[in-house]
Every structure is written in structure tokens, then in C-alpha cells.
Amino acid sequence: MKSEHTIAVGDLPQLHKDPFDRLLIAQARVEGLTLLTTDTLVAHYGEPTRLV
């Protein structure tokens, strides 16, 4: 984990309360990756998430 990932968590809206999921979303954004999920709450973050 990089410090940029931790900082990016603070920029996320409070749509999901799980800190681990929020960190995964932040990491995907920072690294330019797509996060595949079956969790509809996570998918509400839009890019970089994709509901499968």
C-alpha cells in the first residue's frame, strides 16, 4: 500500500462503510485499475468499479 492509496480513501464519498472495500476502491483509482465486484454498494462508486 502506498500513501497515495490512503489519501485517496479520504476523497471517496461515504457510500460504503467497510474500510477494506473503500481501500480497494481507492487503490484501483490511484493505479488506474478496474475493480470487479458483486457488491452493489461498491458498484455505486462508478469508475473504477464494475458490477459483475
PyMOL Python script that loads the backbone (N, CA, C, O; Angstrom):
from pymol import cmd

cmd.read_pdbstr("""\
ATOM      1  N   MET A   1       0.848  -1.178   0.000  1.00  0.00           N
ATOM      2  CA  MET A   1       0.000   0.000   0.000  1.00  0.00           C
ATOM      3  C   MET A   1       0.887   1.231   0.000  1.00  0.00           C
ATOM      4  O   MET A   1       1.911   1.288   0.681  1.00  0.00           O
ATOM      5  N   LYS A   2       0.473   2.198  -0.769  1.00  0.00           N
ATOM      6  CA  LYS A   2       1.185   3.466  -0.869  1.00  0.00           C
ATOM      7  C   LYS A   2       0.420   4.547  -0.115  1.00  0.00           C
ATOM      8  O   LYS A   2      -0.775   4.412   0.145  1.00  0.00           O
ATOM      9  N   SER A   3       1.112   5.600   0.224  1.00  0.00           N
ATOM     10  CA  SER A   3       0.448   6.695   0.932  1.00  0.00           C
ATOM     11  C   SER A   3      -0.644   7.327   0.064  1.00  0.00           C
ATOM     12  O   SER A   3      -1.637   7.835   0.586  1.00  0.00           O
ATOM     13  N   GLU A   4      -0.459   7.295  -1.273  1.00  0.00           N
ATOM     14  CA  GLU A   4      -1.477   7.846  -2.161  1.00  0.00           C
ATOM     15  C   GLU A   4      -2.803   7.103  -2.010  1.00  0.00           C
ATOM     16  O   GLU A   4      -3.874   7.697  -2.128  1.00  0.00           O
ATOM     17  N   HIS A   5      -2.719   5.802  -1.749  1.00  0.00           N
ATOM     18  CA  HIS A   5      -3.928   4.997  -1.566  1.00  0.00           C
ATOM     19  C   HIS A   5      -4.679   5.457  -0.319  1.00  0.00           C
ATOM     20  O   HIS A   5      -5.900   5.605  -0.335  1.00  0.00           O
ATOM     21  N   THR A   6      -3.944   5.676   0.738  1.00  0.00           N
ATOM     22  CA  THR A   6      -4.560   6.107   1.997  1.00  0.00           C
ATOM     23  C   THR A   6      -5.206   7.479   1.847  1.00  0.00           C
ATOM     24  O   THR A   6      -6.310   7.710   2.341  1.00  0.00           O
ATOM     25  N   ILE A   7      -4.528   8.371   1.176  1.00  0.00           N
ATOM     26  CA  ILE A   7      -5.064   9.717   0.960  1.00  0.00           C
ATOM     27  C   ILE A   7      -6.322   9.652   0.091  1.00  0.00           C
ATOM     28  O   ILE A   7      -7.286  10.377   0.335  1.00  0.00           O
ATOM     29  N   ALA A   8      -6.310   8.780  -0.926  1.00  0.00           N
ATOM     30  CA  ALA A   8      -7.449   8.663  -1.844  1.00  0.00           C
ATOM     31  C   ALA A   8      -8.703   8.162  -1.138  1.00  0.00           C
ATOM     32  O   ALA A   8      -9.814   8.471  -1.569  1.00  0.00           O
ATOM     33  N   VAL A   9      -8.548   7.393  -0.058  1.00  0.00           N
ATOM     34  CA  VAL A   9      -9.714   6.928   0.701  1.00  0.00           C
ATOM     35  C   VAL A   9     -10.504   8.119   1.227  1.00  0.00           C
ATOM     36  O   VAL A   9     -11.735   8.100   1.231  1.00  0.00           O
ATOM     37  N   GLY A  10      -9.805   9.143   1.665  1.00  0.00           N
ATOM     38  CA  GLY A  10     -10.461  10.335   2.189  1.00  0.00           C
ATOM     39  C   GLY A  10     -11.252  11.103   1.149  1.00  0.00           C
ATOM     40  O   GLY A  10     -12.139  11.883   1.496  1.00  0.00           O
ATOM     41  N   ASP A  11     -10.940  10.891  -0.130  1.00  0.00           N
ATOM     42  CA  ASP A  11     -11.648  11.581  -1.207  1.00  0.00           C
ATOM     43  C   ASP A  11     -12.927  10.862  -1.636  1.00  0.00           C
ATOM     44  O   ASP A  11     -13.708  11.400  -2.421  1.00  0.00           O
ATOM     45  N   LEU A  12     -13.142   9.652  -1.125  1.00  0.00           N
ATOM     46  CA  LEU A  12     -14.315   8.873  -1.517  1.00  0.00           C
ATOM     47  C   LEU A  12     -15.555   9.323  -0.741  1.00  0.00           C
ATOM     48  O   LEU A  12     -15.470   9.617   0.452  1.00  0.00           O
ATOM     49  N   PRO A  13     -16.701   9.375  -1.415  1.00  0.00           N
ATOM     50  CA  PRO A  13     -17.938   9.659  -0.681  1.00  0.00           C
ATOM     51  C   PRO A  13     -18.270   8.494   0.250  1.00  0.00           C
ATOM     52  O   PRO A  13     -17.812   7.374   0.022  1.00  0.00           O
ATOM     53  N   GLN A  14     -19.043   8.738   1.273  1.00  0.00           N
ATOM     54  CA  GLN A  14     -19.383   7.720   2.283  1.00  0.00           C
ATOM     55  C   GLN A  14     -20.537   6.824   1.818  1.00  0.00           C
ATOM     56  O   GLN A  14     -21.563   6.730   2.492  1.00  0.00           O
ATOM     57  N   LEU A  15     -20.367   6.167   0.665  1.00  0.00           N
ATOM     58  CA  LEU A  15     -21.403   5.277   0.154  1.00  0.00           C
ATOM     59  C   LEU A  15     -21.317   3.894   0.787  1.00  0.00           C
ATOM     60  O   LEU A  15     -22.316   3.177   0.857  1.00  0.00           O
ATOM     61  N   HIS A  16     -20.146   3.523   1.240  1.00  0.00           N
ATOM     62  CA  HIS A  16     -19.893   2.180   1.757  1.00  0.00           C
ATOM     63  C   HIS A  16     -19.098   2.320   3.047  1.00  0.00           C
ATOM     64  O   HIS A  16     -18.120   3.066   3.091  1.00  0.00           O
ATOM     65  N   LYS A  17     -19.500   1.622   4.083  1.00  0.00           N
ATOM     66  CA  LYS A  17     -18.868   1.772   5.401  1.00  0.00           C
ATOM     67  C   LYS A  17     -17.683   0.838   5.626  1.00  0.00           C
ATOM     68  O   LYS A  17     -16.909   1.057   6.557  1.00  0.00           O
ATOM     69  N   ASP A  18     -17.517  -0.205   4.797  1.00  0.00           N
ATOM     70  CA  ASP A  18     -16.442  -1.173   5.003  1.00  0.00           C
ATOM     71  C   ASP A  18     -15.096  -0.547   4.629  1.00  0.00           C
ATOM     72  O   ASP A  18     -14.880  -0.224   3.460  1.00  0.00           O
ATOM     73  N   PRO A  19     -14.184  -0.368   5.595  1.00  0.00           N
ATOM     74  CA  PRO A  19     -12.920   0.302   5.305  1.00  0.00           C
ATOM     75  C   PRO A  19     -12.046  -0.468   4.314  1.00  0.00           C
ATOM     76  O   PRO A  19     -11.327   0.149   3.529  1.00  0.00           O
ATOM     77  N   PHE A  20     -12.094  -1.792   4.335  1.00  0.00           N
ATOM     78  CA  PHE A  20     -11.284  -2.566   3.407  1.00  0.00           C
ATOM     79  C   PHE A  20     -11.780  -2.366   1.973  1.00  0.00           C
ATOM     80  O   PHE A  20     -10.974  -2.194   1.058  1.00  0.00           O
ATOM     81  N   ASP A  21     -13.087  -2.387   1.773  1.00  0.00           N
ATOM     82  CA  ASP A  21     -13.638  -2.158   0.435  1.00  0.00           C
ATOM     83  C   ASP A  21     -13.294  -0.752  -0.050  1.00  0.00           C
ATOM     84  O   ASP A  21     -12.954  -0.563  -1.218  1.00  0.00           O
ATOM     85  N   ARG A  22     -13.380   0.216   0.828  1.00  0.00           N
ATOM     86  CA  ARG A  22     -13.047   1.593   0.449  1.00  0.00           C
ATOM     87  C   ARG A  22     -11.575   1.710   0.050  1.00  0.00           C
ATOM     88  O   ARG A  22     -11.236   2.450  -0.874  1.00  0.00           O
ATOM     89  N   LEU A  23     -10.711   0.984   0.741  1.00  0.00           N
ATOM     90  CA  LEU A  23      -9.294   0.996   0.392  1.00  0.00           C
ATOM     91  C   LEU A  23      -9.068   0.356  -0.976  1.00  0.00           C
ATOM     92  O   LEU A  23      -8.261   0.851  -1.764  1.00  0.00           O
ATOM     93  N   LEU A  24      -9.773  -0.740  -1.266  1.00  0.00           N
ATOM     94  CA  LEU A  24      -9.649  -1.379  -2.583  1.00  0.00           C
ATOM     95  C   LEU A  24     -10.080  -0.426  -3.702  1.00  0.00           C
ATOM     96  O   LEU A  24      -9.436  -0.360  -4.748  1.00  0.00           O
ATOM     97  N   ILE A  25     -11.158   0.302  -3.478  1.00  0.00           N
ATOM     98  CA  ILE A  25     -11.633   1.259  -4.475  1.00  0.00           C
ATOM     99  C   ILE A  25     -10.604   2.361  -4.679  1.00  0.00           C
ATOM    100  O   ILE A  25     -10.302   2.731  -5.814  1.00  0.00           O
ATOM    101  N   ALA A  26     -10.070   2.881  -3.593  1.00  0.00           N
ATOM    102  CA  ALA A  26      -9.060   3.938  -3.672  1.00  0.00           C
ATOM    103  C   ALA A  26      -7.809   3.446  -4.401  1.00  0.00           C
ATOM    104  O   ALA A  26      -7.259   4.165  -5.236  1.00  0.00           O
ATOM    105  N   GLN A  27      -7.360   2.243  -4.098  1.00  0.00           N
ATOM    106  CA  GLN A  27      -6.185   1.688  -4.771  1.00  0.00           C
ATOM    107  C   GLN A  27      -6.439   1.544  -6.268  1.00  0.00           C
ATOM    108  O   GLN A  27      -5.570   1.866  -7.078  1.00  0.00           O
ATOM    109  N   ALA A  28      -7.615   1.067  -6.635  1.00  0.00           N
ATOM    110  CA  ALA A  28      -7.938   0.911  -8.049  1.00  0.00           C
ATOM    111  C   ALA A  28      -7.913   2.263  -8.761  1.00  0.00           C
ATOM    112  O   ALA A  28      -7.410   2.370  -9.879  1.00  0.00           O
ATOM    113  N   ARG A  29      -8.448   3.279  -8.123  1.00  0.00           N
ATOM    114  CA  ARG A  29      -8.448   4.617  -8.729  1.00  0.00           C
ATOM    115  C   ARG A  29      -7.033   5.127  -8.925  1.00  0.00           C
ATOM    116  O   ARG A  29      -6.691   5.616 -10.002  1.00  0.00           O
ATOM    117  N   VAL A  30      -6.202   5.017  -7.886  1.00  0.00           N
ATOM    118  CA  VAL A  30      -4.833   5.527  -7.954  1.00  0.00           C
ATOM    119  C   VAL A  30      -4.026   4.784  -9.017  1.00  0.00           C
ATOM    120  O   VAL A  30      -3.250   5.393  -9.753  1.00  0.00           O
ATOM    121  N   GLU A  31      -4.211   3.478  -9.094  1.00  0.00           N
ATOM    122  CA  GLU A  31      -3.410   2.655 -10.001  1.00  0.00           C
ATOM    123  C   GLU A  31      -4.012   2.542 -11.403  1.00  0.00           C
ATOM    124  O   GLU A  31      -3.397   1.946 -12.287  1.00  0.00           O
ATOM    125  N   GLY A  32      -5.202   3.103 -11.619  1.00  0.00           N
ATOM    126  CA  GLY A  32      -5.831   3.036 -12.932  1.00  0.00           C
ATOM    127  C   GLY A  32      -6.342   1.649 -13.285  1.00  0.00           C
ATOM    128  O   GLY A  32      -6.313   1.248 -14.449  1.00  0.00           O
ATOM    129  N   LEU A  33      -6.812   0.913 -12.275  1.00  0.00           N
ATOM    130  CA  LEU A  33      -7.312  -0.447 -12.465  1.00  0.00           C
ATOM    131  C   LEU A  33      -8.831  -0.475 -12.377  1.00  0.00           C
ATOM    132  O   LEU A  33      -9.447   0.462 -11.869  1.00  0.00           O
ATOM    133  N   THR A  34      -9.436  -1.559 -12.876  1.00  0.00           N
ATOM    134  CA  THR A  34     -10.868  -1.776 -12.738  1.00  0.00           C
ATOM    135  C   THR A  34     -11.094  -2.789 -11.627  1.00  0.00           C
ATOM    136  O   THR A  34     -10.478  -3.855 -11.624  1.00  0.00           O
ATOM    137  N   LEU A  35     -11.961  -2.470 -10.694  1.00  0.00           N
ATOM    138  CA  LEU A  35     -12.297  -3.361  -9.589  1.00  0.00           C
ATOM    139  C   LEU A  35     -13.615  -4.056  -9.918  1.00  0.00           C
ATOM    140  O   LEU A  35     -14.660  -3.409  -9.981  1.00  0.00           O
ATOM    141  N   LEU A  36     -13.570  -5.368 -10.127  1.00  0.00           N
ATOM    142  CA  LEU A  36     -14.774  -6.146 -10.391  1.00  0.00           C
ATOM    143  C   LEU A  36     -15.411  -6.520  -9.070  1.00  0.00           C
ATOM    144  O   LEU A  36     -14.721  -6.935  -8.139  1.00  0.00           O
ATOM    145  N   THR A  37     -16.738  -6.374  -8.980  1.00  0.00           N
ATOM    146  CA  THR A  37     -17.427  -6.629  -7.723  1.00  0.00           C
ATOM    147  C   THR A  37     -18.836  -7.165  -7.953  1.00  0.00           C
ATOM    148  O   THR A  37     -19.458  -6.919  -8.987  1.00  0.00           O
ATOM    149  N   THR A  38     -19.313  -7.898  -6.968  1.00  0.00           N
ATOM    150  CA  THR A  38     -20.716  -8.307  -6.952  1.00  0.00           C
ATOM    151  C   THR A  38     -21.489  -7.489  -5.929  1.00  0.00           C
ATOM    152  O   THR A  38     -22.696  -7.668  -5.769  1.00  0.00           O
ATOM    153  N   ASP A  39     -20.803  -6.601  -5.245  1.00  0.00           N
ATOM    154  CA  ASP A  39     -21.388  -5.758  -4.195  1.00  0.00           C
ATOM    155  C   ASP A  39     -21.973  -4.494  -4.823  1.00  0.00           C
ATOM    156  O   ASP A  39     -21.240  -3.659  -5.354  1.00  0.00           O
ATOM    157  N   THR A  40     -23.288  -4.360  -4.758  1.00  0.00           N
ATOM    158  CA  THR A  40     -23.935  -3.207  -5.381  1.00  0.00           C
ATOM    159  C   THR A  40     -23.537  -1.880  -4.729  1.00  0.00           C
ATOM    160  O   THR A  40     -23.509  -0.847  -5.399  1.00  0.00           O
ATOM    161  N   LEU A  41     -23.230  -1.901  -3.429  1.00  0.00           N
ATOM    162  CA  LEU A  41     -22.786  -0.662  -2.774  1.00  0.00           C
ATOM    163  C   LEU A  41     -21.433  -0.212  -3.317  1.00  0.00           C
ATOM    164  O   LEU A  41     -21.218   0.978  -3.547  1.00  0.00           O
ATOM    165  N   VAL A  42     -20.535  -1.148  -3.520  1.00  0.00           N
ATOM    166  CA  VAL A  42     -19.220  -0.816  -4.085  1.00  0.00           C
ATOM    167  C   VAL A  42     -19.393  -0.293  -5.507  1.00  0.00           C
ATOM    168  O   VAL A  42     -18.725   0.661  -5.907  1.00  0.00           O
ATOM    169  N   ALA A  43     -20.285  -0.912  -6.266  1.00  0.00           N
ATOM    170  CA  ALA A  43     -20.505  -0.503  -7.660  1.00  0.00           C
ATOM    171  C   ALA A  43     -21.038   0.925  -7.767  1.00  0.00           C
ATOM    172  O   ALA A  43     -20.877   1.555  -8.812  1.00  0.00           O
ATOM    173  N   HIS A  44     -21.666   1.449  -6.721  1.00  0.00           N
ATOM    174  CA  HIS A  44     -22.176   2.823  -6.741  1.00  0.00           C
ATOM    175  C   HIS A  44     -21.069   3.867  -6.857  1.00  0.00           C
ATOM    176  O   HIS A  44     -21.348   5.030  -7.149  1.00  0.00           O
ATOM    177  N   TYR A  45     -19.822   3.470  -6.634  1.00  0.00           N
ATOM    178  CA  TYR A  45     -18.709   4.403  -6.766  1.00  0.00           C
ATOM    179  C   TYR A  45     -18.382   4.692  -8.231  1.00  0.00           C
ATOM    180  O   TYR A  45     -17.584   5.582  -8.527  1.00  0.00           O
ATOM    181  N   GLY A  46     -18.994   3.946  -9.140  1.00  0.00           N
ATOM    182  CA  GLY A  46     -18.714   4.172 -10.555  1.00  0.00           C
ATOM    183  C   GLY A  46     -17.288   3.770 -10.895  1.00  0.00           C
ATOM    184  O   GLY A  46     -16.759   2.812 -10.332  1.00  0.00           O
ATOM    185  N   GLU A  47     -16.673   4.491 -11.802  1.00  0.00           N
ATOM    186  CA  GLU A  47     -15.290   4.168 -12.145  1.00  0.00           C
ATOM    187  C   GLU A  47     -14.441   4.289 -10.889  1.00  0.00           C
ATOM    188  O   GLU A  47     -14.541   5.295 -10.186  1.00  0.00           O
ATOM    189  N   PRO A  48     -13.642   3.340 -10.594  1.00  0.00           N
ATOM    190  CA  PRO A  48     -13.120   2.235 -11.392  1.00  0.00           C
ATOM    191  C   PRO A  48     -13.824   0.899 -11.143  1.00  0.00           C
ATOM    192  O   PRO A  48     -13.239  -0.145 -11.428  1.00  0.00           O
ATOM    193  N   THR A  49     -15.042   0.890 -10.629  1.00  0.00           N
ATOM    194  CA  THR A  49     -15.693  -0.374 -10.306  1.00  0.00           C
ATOM    195  C   THR A  49     -16.596  -0.845 -11.441  1.00  0.00           C
ATOM    196  O   THR A  49     -17.114  -0.052 -12.227  1.00  0.00           O
ATOM    197  N   ARG A  50     -16.762  -2.156 -11.497  1.00  0.00           N
ATOM    198  CA  ARG A  50     -17.673  -2.739 -12.488  1.00  0.00           C
ATOM    199  C   ARG A  50     -18.421  -3.882 -11.815  1.00  0.00           C
ATOM    200  O   ARG A  50     -17.807  -4.809 -11.286  1.00  0.00           O
ATOM    201  N   LEU A  51     -19.744  -3.811 -11.838  1.00  0.00           N
ATOM    202  CA  LEU A  51     -20.597  -4.846 -11.253  1.00  0.00           C
ATOM    203  C   LEU A  51     -20.626  -6.044 -12.182  1.00  0.00           C
ATOM    204  O   LEU A  51     -20.882  -5.910 -13.379  1.00  0.00           O
ATOM    205  N   VAL A  52     -20.362  -7.219 -11.623  1.00  0.00           N
ATOM    206  CA  VAL A  52     -20.384  -8.459 -12.420  1.00  0.00           C
ATOM    207  C   VAL A  52     -21.407  -9.424 -11.862  1.00  0.00           C
ATOM    208  O   VAL A  52     -21.574 -10.522 -12.394  1.00  0.00           O
TER     209      VAL A  52
END
""", "prot")
cmd.dss("prot")
cmd.show_as("cartoon", "prot")
cmd.util.cbc("prot")
cmd.orient("prot")
